[in-house]
């Protein structure tokens, strides 16, 4: 402790020794109550120094209370008089906290007798504690925020010190109940926290209309201070009404609140109390949280669930949504395997395995999923376990064939069984990819089995077909062989000619089997095939025929699924071929603006972004320039003619023409042309104009925003207006809970790392973004956005000269209209500009402008904030004399001027540190009596 704390003790020792030597006359004795106050003050002074002798001090004060002859009222008045000193101190310093805790512990034991004084728990409040409650609650609405905070803390501490079975008077209960409910709405966060903690033991979980629980709900959802929300999450009683609000806090903006929510789920809530959707929501939020502490809390929750099912992970998976959330359940199993010993984790699987496989009649979605996860985990670091649960490739191929044949006998009317069988097949196919492909005989058997399943089992879902084609491509090493084989299978499916043993182009051209079921099956195979090849599709004759005949036929199909698969296959082909990408880019733009099927719109737009991401916008701009030159020379657009002849024949022309009638585009065949000739001149500008339209579309908004963010992140596209739109989308309240926010959050957090071009875009978007928010109409959700928060984010993305330029522009904007909402917003943001160590000319200009703003502003707190900002700027402005010295020092290779400034700053900092360590005696006797009534509103 500071030396000042020891001086009163020395004076007391000198006084004590003097009293022993010479006793004062009886007529000069102080009043008995003054002697009592002095003894109590000495005990309180001792309490401030530490917790070591707190129990002895409580006993001393209790003995003093028992020995006093003045009465309990005098003792309580002196006790309350000393306690008031602590109530006036808002800083949570150790001496003050010790006094508060000491007084609360003494209050519940003040009326006990000698025999029960040392009991661990006190089950009933005595008159002294009741009087302390009543006196503290009397001043609960004091004007001084420190008093309100300390009194709420006293009430909370006394209730906490009572035993779990303690009882209090009903009138006192109602008084505490009413006062603390009112303090839940206090304007000081610390008071609200204490009120939340006080009401913890006064809530009634059995009452659906409990005011305390409702108050907690409101705080958890609307309170702007994270510490208050965290206290409410920890304090709220768990029932059917509070379960969902607790789960919602797992997605709170503050990591401390999110962690507290997971801790409550671990401590108070069983897995059986939550719906499957709640469980998956909690796991998704926790395992994918950016905070390591939150993720660790979520892992603790998973461990608790594993223990609940006695380490049977398959039973745990049955309590989750394995079919709908495959990736998330995979993350859950990965965390379990990383934190649980492999022998314990695999015990539930080994009990179900016979001859290294699970019998086909015992396969379930959960067992096959966990089997696949264990195989993937042990294939790299647990070879012994891998050999116990994974057969050879030949044996596994026959096992896969047997299950597929058995599943084919399931009636299509039994949807649940059919869907489960399809899921199991997909998992078995995934697990086949984990087998040892170096086994030549095993690969041949796998190729035979996959070809048999694809050709013979027509009842499989399209997802299983695509997986099988991918597996076949993995087993067949030769790329041309697998392309030819899949093309032959497609030919047999569309035109099952007897005796056809060789791939023939004429067979494909003459086939007429284009029903939706056949087209879906064939297009799914094409999609899986293209994902497994690396060659340029435009230069492979087999793939070209498939593309022109099968895929392009499906693009204009009436069936949405066929059309969607065709567009997906065409997009995959374009990604592999720059020639095809240039050829069909306009087609994808047409589809986005013409089609009415949401999945097709989203897929087409994703393909457009992928093409720009792979090849860059410049690659398509060159093609656009060539076309413009051809049009200027009167030549016919060759690409458009070729695409029209390929896409639309006489039997299909009515399909697109009927769709084009319902669109607002004047020229659907040229979706990039004639946007605005006065403002848009280049290909990139026309693309940006279309992207802005996509951001206004409710269906395409999320895909467009994610695509634009990826293009900007990879430096494929740079535009200030699009950046501003993304920022407004991120802050827009209507996007709350949308996965788009997570994507944009990652984009903004990694933006501008070492790229000056993007930083220039952020600077250009600064003022238009704030102006859009401030000038938003009354019906716009943008009104709920705090422009100061947006500005602080933008400033955090910038650095160096950007801050100086923004500060200068900001000052000029403020001087134009300092009292407007836009001007007031800029005034709040201006002090956040980092102008330390900048250009001297810019610093002087900024300081001059700030001084002009101070003269224009009338608000006291605003003037104070701007004045401190001006002082901060002035500290970095070098005086003229020192400038000359700096120049001389720089010429001589020295830095004397800057060193002097740094020395002055360090001296001032040290002085402030010394002043902050000064403390005052907590219970120094005041010149006037202390009364909290003076602080009442």
Buried (B, 14 or more C-beta within 10 A) or exposed (E): EEEEBEEBEEEEEEEEEEEEEEEEEEEEEEEEBEEBBEBBBBBBBBBBBEEEBBEEBBBBBBEBBEEBEBEBEBBBBBBBBBBBBBBBBBEEEEBBBBBBBBBBBBBBBBBBEEEEBEEEEBEBBBEBBBBBBEBBBBBBBBEBBBBBBBBBBBBBBBBBBBEEEBEBEEEBEEBBBEBBBEBBEBEBBBBBBBBBBBBBBBBEBEEEEBBBBBBBBBBBEEBEBBBBBBBBBBBBBBBEBBBEBBBBBBBBEBBBBBBBBBBBBBEBBEBEEBEEEBBBBBBBBBBEBEBEEBBEBBBBBBBBBBEBBEBBBBBBBBBBBBBEBBEBBBBBBBBBBEEBEBEEBBBBBEEBBEEBBBEBEEBBBBBBBBBBBBBBBBBEEBEEBBEBBBBBBBBBBEBBBEBBBEBBEBEEEEEEEBBBBBBBBBBBBBBBBBBEBEBEEBBBBBBEBBBBBBEEBEBBBBBBBBBBBBBBBBBBEEBEEBBBBBBBBBBBBBBEEEEEEEBBEEBBEEBEEBEBEBBBBBBBBBBBBBBBBEEBBBEBEBBBBBBEBBBBBBBBBEBBBBBBBBBBBBBBBBBBBBEBBBBBBBBBBBBBBBBEBEBBBBBBBBBBBBBBBBBBBEBBBEBBEEBEEBEEEEEEBEBBEEBBEBBBEEEBEEBBEEBBEEBEBEEBBBBBBEBEEEEBEEBBBBBBBBBBEBBEBEBBBBBBBBBBBBBBBEEBBBBBBBBBBBBBBBBBEEBEEBEBBEBBEEBBEEBBEEBEEBBBBBBBBBBEBBBBBBEBEEEEEBEEBEBBEBBEBBBEBBEBBBBBBBBBBBBEBBEEEBEBEBBBBBBBBBBBBBBEEBEEEBBBBBBEBBBEBBEEBEEEEBBEBBBEBBEBBBEBBBEEEBEEBBEEBEEEEEEBBBEEBEEEEEEEEEEEEEEEEEEEBBBEEEEEEBEBEEBBE
